[in-house]
Amino acid sequence: MKLKQIQPNLVKVALKDIDLYFSYETLVAIWTSKKLYCSENQWSATTGKHPNNIEPDKKKRIKADEFNQLVKEFEDKY
């Protein structure tokens, strides 16, 4: 596992085959070898700005409910 500071309060945790992006302690995006899953903004202004740096195209972001379900699936897997 590797931890990389992307910018203040935004970190990437690289696991074996996925990267997890955290704003503070909140998971905001998941990068797999196949796809980037970036949530639409469901947080405060500060946390909400970090997905802009990960996926600037807001049309490519997924709905909050879908992202939260995906997070649950990854938690079960890892």
C-alpha positions in Angstrom: 0.0 0.0 0.0 1.3 3.5 -0.9 0.0 6.8 0.3 0.5 9.9 -1.9 -0.5 13.5 -1.1 -2.1 14.9 -4.3 -2.8 18.3 -2.8 -3.7 19.6 0.7 -6.3 17.3 2.2 -6.5 15.1 -0.9 -4.6 11.8 -0.8 -4.4 8.7 -3.0 -4.1 5.3 -1.4 -2.7 2.8 -3.9 -3.6 -0.7 -3.1 -2.8 -3.8 -5.2 -5.1 -3.1 -8.1 -7.1 0.0 -7.2 -6.4 3.6 -6.1 -8.6 5.2 -3.5 -8.9 9.0 -3.4 -9.7 10.6 0.0 -10.7 14.2 0.8 -9.8 14.4 4.4 -11.3 11.1 5.6 -14.0 10.8 2.9 -13.6 8.5 0.0 -14.6 10.5 -3.1 -13.2 8.4 -6.0 -12.0 4.9 -6.9 -9.7 4.1 -9.8 -9.6 0.5 -11.0 -7.6 -0.8 -13.9 -10.8 -0.6 -16.0 -12.5 2.6 -14.9 -12.6 5.7 -12.7 -15.5 6.0 -10.4 -15.9 9.5 -9.1 -18.9 10.6 -7.1 -21.0 13.6 -7.8 -20.7 16.2 -5.1 -22.5 15.1 -2.0 -20.4 17.0 0.6 -19.3 20.4 1.8 -17.7 22.9 -0.5 -14.2 21.9 0.6 -14.6 18.2 0.1 -16.7 18.8 -3.0 -13.9 20.6 -4.8 -11.6 17.6 -4.7 -13.5 15.5 -7.2 -13.0 18.5 -9.6 -9.3 17.7 -9.6 -9.9 14.0 -10.1 -12.6 14.1 -12.7 -13.3 17.6 -14.1 -16.0 16.4 -16.4 -19.1 16.4 -14.1 -21.0 14.4 -16.7 -18.8 11.4 -16.1 -19.4 11.3 -12.4 -21.8 8.8 -10.9 -24.8 9.5 -8.6 -24.1 9.5 -4.9 -26.3 6.4 -4.2 -24.5 4.4 -6.9 -21.1 5.5 -5.6 -22.0 4.6 -2.1 -23.1 1.2 -3.2 -19.9 0.7 -5.1 -17.9 1.7 -2.0 -19.8 -0.9 0.0 -18.9 -3.6 -2.6 -15.2 -2.6 -2.5 -15.3 -2.7 1.3 -16.7 -6.3 1.1 -14.0 -7.3 -1.4 -11.1 -5.7 0.4 
